[in-house]
């Protein structure tokens, strides 16, 4: 099979499997394939980075330029190098556009080219949902840095050092790198009272006031060793009764959801309980309750109230719980933390909270 991480089709599975941060093709051949050595070849854009990050995983490293920078040529050459018998099945990424798939089929006539939704991509999705010991250790380190940033943000907003959305966003950018992170997990979303009504503020941040009267939302995460955190804080100041009710409902929903998070729980049941809580107050959350985090800020399992969601919590899963409510006049409130499922229950990795100014 071939995995592709390029500008048009990003795939963190390559980093997950061999450590290389990106811009590469990864070829895997199982040992059970007759005549195959069961080895892996990484065709990287940057050989120097590949040798630094992937050399200790046992993968053979080649230059993408050796294949005229064409995946079809790379497949043919690598299949020969790995001793893949003619007529074998070769799976390409499930996100491959149909015209490109036809190009593969037309040129690689000696093989059976597979492009399927329920193939290797689905299996890797399942495997990545359950973190191993090393992944949990690095995520906890990232969470520790995130928690330090949360404390500093609260201090600086209260002291007046952070006055605008830009102040908050740039503080996170600089301080996360100062503490050894690769950067943020995604573009920080900082929305002052005039813009917090949106689930994801657009643009992500401006020079508008932050932490002034009303509700201000700050959604951010850091990336350390490839692994992400994802938290949301709401800063509140001088609220009216309707805004207070909104905040109290979100806090109550977060406590309820976290209390239900343990081994064997269906994630749809947690989301349904939060929906029911909001419904009693004639409120409705316009987004899912949470999602997995790992090498990407949005992974599996899904934490949402939908009929097709069949995810069940297992030890090693790390995911967000992020109830939120939004109103065009009152503003918005969201509270998001990262949760690890353990054998005996759960561990809250991050310390996001409602910050009263």
ABEGO torsion letter per residue (X at the ends): XBBBBBAABBBAAAAAAAGBAEGBBBBBBBAABBGBAGBBBBBBABAAAAAAAAAAAGBBBBBAAAAGGBAAAAAAAAAAAAGBBBGBBBBBBAABBAAAAAAAAAABAABBBBBBAABAAAAAAAAAABBBAAAAAAAAAAAAAAAAAAAAAAAAAAAGABABAAAAAAAAAAAAAAAGBAEBABBBBBBBAAAAABABBOBABBABBBGBBEBBBBBBBBBBGGBBBBBBBBBBBGBBAAAAAAAAAAAAAAAAAAAABBBGBBAAAAAAAAAAAAAAAGBBBABBAEBBBBABABBOBBBBBBAABABBBBBGBBBBBBBBBBBAAAEBBBBBBBBBBBAAEBBBABABBBBBX
